[in-house]
Amino acid sequence: MTPIAILFFLIAAVLIWGGLATSILFLSARPQVEAYPPGAEDDLDGDE
């Protein structure tokens, strides 16, 4: 493999795995949506 191919492989691996790690950390810190934006009905549980 050429050095440029290795460099692009490393960049791609860091982007993929870094994005996954960032997503996991973000979702572990804030697992629930605190408030939904106005304008849509939010009746998924059917308690009304």
C-alpha positions as a LaTeX table, in Angstrom:
\begin{tabular}{lrrr}
\hline
Residue & $x$ (\AA) & $y$ (\AA) & $z$ (\AA) \\
\hline
Met1 & 0.00 & 0.00 & 0.00 \\
Thr2 & 1.15 & 3.47 & $-0.73$ \\
Pro3 & 1.57 & 6.03 & 2.05 \\
Ile4 & $-1.32$ & 8.11 & 0.70 \\
Ala5 & $-3.62$ & 5.06 & 0.84 \\
Ile6 & $-2.62$ & 4.40 & 4.44 \\
Leu7 & $-3.19$ & 8.05 & 5.31 \\
Phe8 & $-6.67$ & 8.05 & 3.79 \\
Phe9 & $-7.46$ & 4.78 & 5.57 \\
Leu10 & $-6.45$ & 6.28 & 8.91 \\
Ile11 & $-8.48$ & 9.43 & 8.28 \\
Ala12 & $-11.54$ & 7.39 & 7.37 \\
Ala13 & $-11.13$ & 5.11 & 10.40 \\
Val14 & $-10.82$ & 8.07 & 12.77 \\
Leu15 & $-13.92$ & 9.71 & 11.27 \\
Ile16 & $-16.03$ & 6.55 & 11.52 \\
Trp17 & $-14.94$ & 5.39 & 14.99 \\
Gly18 & $-14.76$ & 8.94 & 16.33 \\
Gly19 & $-18.30$ & 9.61 & 15.18 \\
Leu20 & $-19.50$ & 6.41 & 16.80 \\
Ala21 & $-17.76$ & 7.23 & 20.09 \\
Thr22 & $-19.13$ & 10.78 & 20.05 \\
Ser23 & $-22.65$ & 9.51 & 19.40 \\
Ile24 & $-22.44$ & 7.01 & 22.25 \\
Leu25 & $-21.14$ & 9.63 & 24.68 \\
Phe26 & $-23.81$ & 12.14 & 23.65 \\
Leu27 & $-26.64$ & 9.62 & 23.98 \\
Ser28 & $-25.39$ & 8.40 & 27.35 \\
Ala29 & $-25.39$ & 11.99 & 28.64 \\
Arg30 & $-28.84$ & 12.90 & 27.22 \\
Pro31 & $-30.89$ & 9.75 & 26.56 \\
Gln32 & $-34.32$ & 11.45 & 26.40 \\
Val33 & $-35.65$ & 14.42 & 24.48 \\
Glu34 & $-36.48$ & 17.13 & 27.03 \\
Ala35 & $-39.05$ & 18.98 & 24.92 \\
Tyr36 & $-40.52$ & 18.51 & 21.50 \\
Pro37 & $-40.88$ & 21.46 & 19.13 \\
Pro38 & $-44.37$ & 22.97 & 18.95 \\
Gly39 & $-46.72$ & 22.21 & 16.11 \\
Ala40 & $-46.99$ & 18.44 & 16.07 \\
Glu41 & $-49.15$ & 16.06 & 18.00 \\
Asp42 & $-47.28$ & 13.93 & 20.51 \\
Asp43 & $-49.73$ & 11.16 & 21.34 \\
Leu44 & $-47.64$ & 8.03 & 21.05 \\
Asp45 & $-48.63$ & 6.57 & 24.41 \\
Gly46 & $-52.40$ & 7.03 & 23.91 \\
Asp47 & $-53.26$ & 8.09 & 27.46 \\
Glu48 & $-55.69$ & 10.82 & 26.42 \\
\hline
\end{tabular}
